[in-house]
Amino acid sequence: MTSDRWQYMCLITGCLIATLPLEFVIGARVYRQGRRALWAIVPVLAVFGVWDWIAISRGDWWFAARYMSGVRVGVVPIEEIAFFVAIPLCALLTFEAVRCVLARIASDA
């Protein structure tokens, strides 16, 4: 396997690492509210997971094998599933961090 095979997964991991300080430095508290995080992740994973499965099965959508690990769940690459978990989580972290910062600014004013 070449290092190209891990580019997509590395990008997803980078997104998670980049937003991790929002939890601990700013206090977004997303990881401490598992149920709330699931409410953000599960609908995205379900809808877009099925969408990808249908599109890949029909040949309407595909992924360049060069950039994928080769691990699949059915026809859907594991990286795509990780994407549908990581991006809503990163978005929720960002949203909560902005909300925390704005609340601090409002309380100082």
TAPE-V265080 format. One record per backbone hydrogen bond with DSSP energy under -1.0 kcal/mol. NH is the residue of the N-H (numbers start at 1). CO is the residue of the C=O. E is the energy in kcal/mol with one decimal. If there is no record, write none. Layout:
NH&CO&E ; NH&CO&E
//
This chain:
5&2&-1.1 ; 6&3&-1.6 ; 7&4&-1.9 ; 8&67&-1.1 ; 10&6&-2.7 ; 11&7&-2.3 ; 12&8&-2.1 ; 13&9&-2.6 ; 14&10&-2.6 ; 15&11&-1.9 ; 16&12&-1.9 ; 17&13&-2.6 ; 18&14&-2.7 ; 19&15&-1.5 ; 20&16&-1.1 ; 22&19&-1.2 ; 23&20&-1.5 ; 24&20&-1.2 ; 25&21&-3.2 ; 26&21&-1.2 ; 28&22&-2.2 ; 33&30&-1.5 ; 37&33&-2.2 ; 38&34&-2.4 ; 39&35&-1.8 ; 40&36&-1.1 ; 41&37&-2.1 ; 42&38&-2.8 ; 45&41&-2.8 ; 46&42&-2.8 ; 47&43&-2.7 ; 48&44&-2.3 ; 49&45&-1.4 ; 50&46&-1.9 ; 51&47&-2.3 ; 52&48&-2.8 ; 53&49&-2.4 ; 54&50&-2.7 ; 55&51&-2.7 ; 56&52&-3.2 ; 57&53&-2.4 ; 58&54&-2.1 ; 60&55&-2.0 ; 61&55&-1.4 ; 67&64&-1.8 ; 68&65&-1.3 ; 73&76&-3.2 ; 76&73&-1.8 ; 78&71&-2.7 ; 81&77&-1.4 ; 82&78&-2.6 ; 83&79&-2.2 ; 84&80&-1.9 ; 86&82&-3.3 ; 87&83&-2.4 ; 89&85&-1.3 ; 90&86&-2.9 ; 91&87&-2.6 ; 92&88&-2.6 ; 93&89&-2.5 ; 94&90&-2.4 ; 95&91&-2.7 ; 96&92&-2.7 ; 97&93&-2.3 ; 98&94&-2.4 ; 99&95&-2.3 ; 100&96&-2.4 ; 101&97&-2.4 ; 102&98&-2.7 ; 103&99&-2.1 ; 104&100&-2.1 ; 105&101&-2.3 ; 106&102&-2.4 ; 107&103&-2.1 ; 108&104&-1.5 ; 109&105&-1.1
//
